[in-house]
Amino acid sequence: MDENYEVIVVGGGFAGVAAARTLGRKGVRVLLIDKNPYHQFQPLLYQVATVQLGVSEVARSLRDIFRGQPNVRVVVAEVTGVDVEAKRVTTSDGKSYEGRFLILASGAEANFFNTPGAEVTYPLYSVDDAVSLGGTLSNVLETADRADDGTEIHFVVIGAGPTGVETAGALAETVKYVLSDYFSPRLASRCHVHLVDMVPNVLNVFSDKSKEYAGRRLAAMGVQLHLGTPVAEIARDKVLLKDGTEIPASLVVWAGGLKAGPVVAGSGLPQGRGGRIDVNPDLTAPGVEGVYVLGDAANMTDAKGNQLPQLGSCALQAGTWAAKNILADRDGGHRAPFAYVDKGYMAMVGRGSAVAEVGPGPKRVLLNGPLAFLAWLGVHVVLLSGTLQKIRAVATWPSDYITHRRSFVVLSRPDSSHTP
């Protein structure tokens, strides 16, 4: 055994960071382990991929976050083993760490639902994913510009939830407003964006009014919608739907769903929907003491048993709540069921356009258009980690949305081979 800690946190996402910060402020000795040295703001990764924001706006060093909390130690390593009974984790370098409490907040990975050929697609869940997608997008455009042979270019996004809608909208805006100036109107006219989903509407968890507005806006921006039919197979040059439709594809983005990552799969805990752990109301893992599972690694419910959303705000609140329950455990108090404060949903549809459903359901305040767009900007600025990240985003967005200038550069060679 290398070291002992009061609390071990696996994962530096919203939930893990919130838990470690809350515990650190109370003087608890915490070990935070993540395979990356940074905390990433996953909801804006599509803007990195489409060169609207730089990596430094959506990623912040974990060591910078905990610079003022010396009792929180950050270890950059991949967790390869978890013993939930002993509250022990093992990393790829062979080291092991044990704590009195264990928090699994290890995030998620793409869920391809056994779709044939899905491995050739580009998921969008990490900074590496965003950079890889951005590099491939750049290469496709540079290659097409050099060839200038009239070949049509098709960008296909699979999954019409918030990530898929925002990605398709960003790609459509790039085609409509950016490519003519940066390349040529001829190249822009050859580019097409498709959005595919097995459900008959975009933004399926939103209200009918929001779904209809988002669908209309995407269509007006030139996005071709293929809804209500599942994907049968994905090839490197096309996407085949189960009704026989073939969609040409120069690049395919996977936004079709997520599942818990390998840390959870190897924990020995019983897995539920999406490979996640169905946690108790107080966020503890069933059948084991002192283990909490949070964020995209957990299926969380409210006091009435309603399933809670896989949102960054929910994960952040869960991290803070779990930390408070750990403090209660440590001090001989009583754990409390997670009381999630439902702030609603929102999704960017395009420049100056978004949908927002604000407040707890079912009586949410429904917004769309410019007002929802401003609300989207405000919420995302607040949720960004770090003052510098907030300042950079606020400074960058006006340039992009008003002038359509893309100041960031994707570092890739036109002839390099990018594989997911």
Salt bridges, closest charged atoms under 4 A:
GLU3 OE1 - ARG29 NH2 3.80
GLU3 OE2 - ARG73 NH1 2.59
GLU6 OE2 - ARG330 NH1 3.94
ASP64 OD2 - ARG60 NE 2.89
ASP64 OD1 - ARG67 NH1 3.90
ASP83 OD2 - ARG88 NH1 3.50
GLU98 OE1 - ARG88 NH2 3.04
ASP148 OD1 - ARG186 NE 2.61
ASP148 OD1 - ARG190 NH1 3.88
ASP149 OD1 - ARG190 NH2 3.71
GLU152 OE1 - HIS192 NE2 2.34
ASP208 OD1 - LYS211 NZ 3.74
GLU246 OE1 - LYS238 NZ 3.86
ASP282 OD2 - ARG335 NE 2.69
ASP329 OD1 - ARG335 NH1 3.02
ASP331 OD1 - ARG330 NE 3.17
ASP342 OD2 - ARG364 NH2 3.02
ASP400 OD1 - ARG406 NE 2.56
ASP415 OD1 - ARG146 NH2 3.18
